[in-house]
Amino acid sequence: MNQALVELVLHAVNEKYVSEKAFYREKLGISAQSWDRWKKGEQGLKYENIQILANLFTDYEWMLVQKVVRNAEILTDVMQNPVGEYIFLKYQISQTWLNNGIARVEWGQTDENEEASLRKSNTVILRLVVDYHFWGYNDIIEFRLPGVIQQQIGHDQVRLLQWIDDQSDRLREASNKE
C-alpha cells in the first residue's frame, strides 16, 4: 500500500471519527490486525472497504488525494508530508474558487446517518461547492471545523476569505520551518 495514501486516509479517519478503532471495527468491519497489516502494506482491503475509504472524501477531494499520492511517488517534498500537501491544496483551491466567485458556501453538521458514538462531536462542516448545473457533477471541498469557527465567520464572505488566507499563510510558514 502506498504510504502517502495511508497517511491521507488516517488523517481523514482521525478528523472524522473518535478513533481509528471505531472506524475500522464499525465501518470496515475488520480486526485490529487486518487494519495494521493494511497500514503497513502487508495486505489489501476488499473492494467494498476501499470504497468506504474513498467515501471519507468528497469526489473532488478523492481526486486530489490521487494526485498527491502520485506526486509523492516522484517528489520527495510531497512524500515527506503528503497530508500537509493535501491540506495546502485544499486551502489554495478554496481560495481560488472564492476569489473568483465560483463557489457557494454551505455550513452543515456531520453526517446524520453516522452513529453519534463514532463521530467527533462539536464540529461543523464548511462546504465549498462549485455547481456546474449537472446533477451529481458538483465539485466540493469540505473542512471540518470547531463549531466556534462558524460563529466567527458566519456567512460573511470577507471573513471567510480572510480565514482561508490565514490558514494558507499558517501552512506556508509551517512548511518553511521544516
Secondary structure, 3 states (H helix, E strand, C coil): CCHHHHHHHHHHHHHHECCHHHHHHHHHCCCHHHHHHHHCCCCCCCHHHHHHHHCCCCHHHHHHHHHHHHHHHHCHHHHHCHHHHHHHHHHHHHHHHHHCCCEEEEEECCCCCCCCCCECCCEEEEEEEECCCCCCCCEEEEEEEEHHHHHHHCCCHHHHHHHHHHHHHHHHHHHHHC
